[in-house]
């Protein structure tokens, strides 16, 4: 396994565990959380939850 894949997997697991993007960014060494959110926010269970809520009866 490549180090990049392990790093990416760790970030996905953190996002799935609802770890704040700012903490994931710090863990990955990102200076700006915008990049982190753009790549990993979609793995959070809360991502687009508001949009999905609009479709519930």
MODELLER restraints for C-alpha pairs under 7 A, 6 or more apart:
rsr = mdl.restraints
at = mdl.atoms
rsr.add(forms.Gaussian(group=physical.xy_distance, feature=features.Distance(at['CA:11:A'], at['CA:24:A']), mean=6.40, stdev=0.5))
rsr.add(forms.Gaussian(group=physical.xy_distance, feature=features.Distance(at['CA:12:A'], at['CA:40:A']), mean=6.28, stdev=0.5))
rsr.add(forms.Gaussian(group=physical.xy_distance, feature=features.Distance(at['CA:12:A'], at['CA:43:A']), mean=6.11, stdev=0.5))
rsr.add(forms.Gaussian(group=physical.xy_distance, feature=features.Distance(at['CA:14:A'], at['CA:24:A']), mean=6.90, stdev=0.5))
rsr.add(forms.Gaussian(group=physical.xy_distance, feature=features.Distance(at['CA:15:A'], at['CA:40:A']), mean=6.54, stdev=0.5))
rsr.add(forms.Gaussian(group=physical.xy_distance, feature=features.Distance(at['CA:15:A'], at['CA:41:A']), mean=6.66, stdev=0.5))
rsr.add(forms.Gaussian(group=physical.xy_distance, feature=features.Distance(at['CA:15:A'], at['CA:43:A']), mean=5.67, stdev=0.5))
rsr.add(forms.Gaussian(group=physical.xy_distance, feature=features.Distance(at['CA:15:A'], at['CA:44:A']), mean=4.77, stdev=0.5))
rsr.add(forms.Gaussian(group=physical.xy_distance, feature=features.Distance(at['CA:16:A'], at['CA:43:A']), mean=5.60, stdev=0.5))
rsr.add(forms.Gaussian(group=physical.xy_distance, feature=features.Distance(at['CA:16:A'], at['CA:44:A']), mean=4.64, stdev=0.5))
rsr.add(forms.Gaussian(group=physical.xy_distance, feature=features.Distance(at['CA:16:A'], at['CA:45:A']), mean=6.06, stdev=0.5))
rsr.add(forms.Gaussian(group=physical.xy_distance, feature=features.Distance(at['CA:18:A'], at['CA:44:A']), mean=5.86, stdev=0.5))
rsr.add(forms.Gaussian(group=physical.xy_distance, feature=features.Distance(at['CA:21:A'], at['CA:33:A']), mean=6.44, stdev=0.5))
rsr.add(forms.Gaussian(group=physical.xy_distance, feature=features.Distance(at['CA:21:A'], at['CA:36:A']), mean=6.57, stdev=0.5))
rsr.add(forms.Gaussian(group=physical.xy_distance, feature=features.Distance(at['CA:21:A'], at['CA:37:A']), mean=6.12, stdev=0.5))
rsr.add(forms.Gaussian(group=physical.xy_distance, feature=features.Distance(at['CA:22:A'], at['CA:33:A']), mean=5.77, stdev=0.5))
rsr.add(forms.Gaussian(group=physical.xy_distance, feature=features.Distance(at['CA:25:A'], at['CA:33:A']), mean=5.61, stdev=0.5))
rsr.add(forms.Gaussian(group=physical.xy_distance, feature=features.Distance(at['CA:25:A'], at['CA:36:A']), mean=5.71, stdev=0.5))
rsr.add(forms.Gaussian(group=physical.xy_distance, feature=features.Distance(at['CA:41:A'], at['CA:47:A']), mean=6.33, stdev=0.5))
